[in-house]
Amino acid sequence: MIDDYAAVAEARAALANDPFGQNGDPDKAAEVIVRTIAAKDYPHLILLGKGSSDTGIQILQDQITEIAKWKEIADQTYFEKKAQQRLCLFSQLKKEVKLPYP
């Protein structure tokens, strides 16, 4: 083995033995996925694993904070009349086409 690649070889071996350090039970994950998608009201996104929901919530909260921080600047970049027309057209299209999101 070339000494310069020793660290890479170690990392590859570690990943092969424990991919991504996952501690979850794949059988339980499969059961949860099947049960969830079989339900009438299923989520658009499902996070699996202990702590994954907390991590997802934190990421989204950070994104909301960042968006809110720069909202004033973002709001300065539109054509007022055209923006209102587009919003009206989009609202009308949304009603006619029944898009899968609010």
ABEGO torsion letter per residue (X at the ends): XBAAAAAAAAAAAAAAABBGGBABBAAAAAAAAAAAAABABBBABBBBEBGAAAAAAAAAAAAAAAAAAAAAAAAAABBAAAAAAAAAAAAAAAAAAGBABX
